[in-house]
């Protein structure tokens, strides 16, 4: 299956997960998940803690908030633009 970043992020936002749990949930191979987690950890978007031999990952909500706010700006802009296109197509403007 293709990698779905949104599904990946949603899973990590709910609770802590071990790499194997994330891989099983998304239907991906463990090395692929580890690679993505390493990148997310390097940029501060996930946190990790050790629990015995397992490493547990979770999203870093504070780091993600500015990214969410920034993308929300574009979401509002695109919704407005799409409404304008719809109105023109329907002859309302």
C-alpha positions in Angstrom: 0.0 0.0 0.0 1.0 3.6 -0.6 2.2 5.7 2.4 -0.6 7.9 3.7 1.0 10.7 5.8 -2.4 11.8 7.1 -3.2 8.3 8.4 0.3 8.1 9.9 -0.1 11.4 11.7 -3.6 10.6 13.0 -2.4 7.3 14.5 0.4 9.1 16.3 -1.8 11.8 17.7 -4.1 9.4 19.5 -1.5 7.7 21.7 2.0 6.4 21.9 2.9 3.6 19.5 5.8 1.3 19.0 7.3 1.1 15.5 5.8 -2.4 15.0 2.3 -1.3 16.0 2.5 1.6 13.5 3.7 -0.6 10.7 0.9 -3.2 11.4 -1.7 -0.4 11.6 -0.7 1.2 8.3 0.2 -2.1 6.5 3.8 -1.0 5.9 7.2 -2.6 6.5 8.9 -1.8 9.8 12.1 -0.3 8.1 9.9 2.1 6.1 8.1 3.3 9.3 11.4 3.6 11.2 12.7 5.8 8.4 9.7 8.1 8.4 9.8 8.3 12.2 13.5 9.2 12.2 12.8 12.1 9.9 9.9 13.3 12.0 12.0 13.0 15.1 14.8 15.0 13.6 12.5 17.9 12.7 10.8 17.8 16.1 7.3 16.7 14.9 7.3 13.5 17.1 8.6 12.7 20.5 10.0 9.3 21.6 10.5 7.6 24.9 12.0 4.3 25.8 9.8 1.6 27.5 12.1 -1.3 28.2 13.3 -2.4 24.8 10.6 -0.6 22.9 10.7 3.0 21.6 7.3 4.6 21.8 6.4 7.5 19.5 3.8 10.2 19.7 3.2 13.5 17.9 4.6 16.6 19.4 1.5 18.7 19.4 3.3 22.0 20.3 5.5 21.6 17.2 2.7 20.7 14.9 0.4 23.5 15.9 2.1 26.2 13.9 2.2 23.9 10.9 -1.6 23.3 11.3 -2.3 27.0 11.6 -0.2 27.7 8.5 -2.0 25.1 6.4 -5.4 26.3 7.6 -4.6 29.6 6.0 -4.3 27.9 2.6 -7.4 25.8 3.3 -9.5 28.9 3.8 -8.0 30.5 0.7 -8.8 27.5 -1.5 -12.3 27.1 -0.2 -13.0 30.7 -1.1 -11.4 30.3 -4.5 -13.4 27.1 -5.2 -16.6 28.9 -4.1 -15.9 31.6 -6.6 -15.3 29.1 -9.4 -18.6 27.3 -8.5 -20.5 30.6 -8.5 -19.1 31.6 -11.9 -19.8 28.1 -13.3 -23.4 28.4 -12.1 -23.7 32.0 -13.5 -24.2 33.6 -10.1 -21.5 36.2 -10.7 
